[in-house]
Amino acid sequence: MRHSLFHLERQPAMTLQAQIREMLVSAVLSGQLAADTLVPSTRAMARRLQVSRNTVMAVYQALAAEGYLVARERSGFYVAPGVREGMAAAGISSANAHSVDWAAKLAMAPAGQANIVKPENWHDYPYPFIYGQGDAALFPITAWRDCVRQAMSRKWMDAWTDDRFSADDPALVEQIRQRVLPRRGITAAPGEIMVTLGAQNAIFLLAQLLLHRDSAVAVEDPGYPDARNIFALFSNDLRPTPVDGEGVCVEALGAAGTVYVTPSHQFPTNVTMSMARRRALLDWADANDSLIIEDDYEYETNYRGEALPALKSMDRSGRVLFVASLSKSLMPGLRMGFLVAPAPIITELRALRRLMLRHPPGNNQRVVSIFLAQGLHDALIARLHRSYLPRWKAMGAALGQHFPGWAGEPLFGGTSFWVEGPEELDARQLAARALEAGVIIEPGDVCFADRKAGRNHFRLGFSSIPLERIEPGIALLAEASDTLLGAQARLAGRKAR
């Protein structure tokens, strides 16, 4: 027996029993423990792993009940015969992958598109000024656990164990209709709402359903890179449209058949579309028989004033297709959102979604519906506002001190600042230099259709960085910027000579 197979790297997020179980199951299914192999006794394994014998015994008995091990009287536990039957031999399926010309086979190549990139281990950096990640300390984990427990009760088993085909959990749809949409001034019937795996899933479904190769699609510039990438998969006629202090410039839309906008907080500039601009956009859509995809980006983070009503709430002709995310205010990894559109469109979207994934997981839908019904979501939003406001103030003050004139102030809050440096600044070089000091920033060029136009822009998020680290992090970023711009100035001087 190779006892070196058995060791634990303690993981705080998992129980000891779960870690031991994972270790043994992996050894069995990988073939490292063959059928009929005697596994170490509970006493020997406990000594090897430095855990209690009862812990090991509980794991062995559970694996025996599930067919991984068999107990033989006065002999011990053995790997069950036939436990690996039906498993393919390792490596066979991909052994000849190099012989296929995959570039010629692919109908599209989304991996080549430009995206926002951030370190996967961003938690390890002391100053993560990144967008889209929450502060786990603010989330009411105990209340969420209680909602999960309620959803898992026998009373509601049918709500998440049944295959609903193309339908959603009616309890969640009703909570969206009664609690979430009224905040935005929107009224909708149940047949006009569909649950999605986040806002991005909704955008993809709409693009696939509505666009042809020659469809003219207007996108904000600068704007959300993944929305632009999605539309580019289905249309060859993307029209970058400038944004000013009131939102997308309607006079530049031309005769586009569809426009994608983020009126609550424009991505990435944080501009909130004015009421006058909203009316002009709706009038343009009516005049041109066009559709508006409204991405309700960061609506819940309006904590500095009264939020403006959604475009959808002002829509009298059914041209606005409303996309929203619950993930931003709950947790990014939950991937839960919804879409509001006229019933005939929702019918088609449900049919399309059914072909992809049928419906979002029923257990998650029911847990979210309970969370909303019990007022926990409203309480969480209030808590986020109380936490984000001082961070917003600290960020504004730090930028005013260290980068005067570089950043505009988001009027209604949000969770990031959009920064425009001098023309000679290369934000990607700055990001690389700052990373060496433990500071993560997001270069802004990826948000522009012409990336050269955005090379001196970057974004600073503050939702995932503690309040007390904001000013020190900005100070370090300023040092990196001064060093970089000084080096560039010296290089330019040498070239001039």
Order of alpha helices (4+ residues) and beta strands (2+ residues): alpha-alpha-alpha-beta-beta-alpha-beta-alpha-alpha-alpha-beta-alpha-beta-alpha-beta-beta-beta-alpha-beta-alpha-beta-beta-alpha-alpha-alpha-beta-alpha-beta-beta-beta-alpha
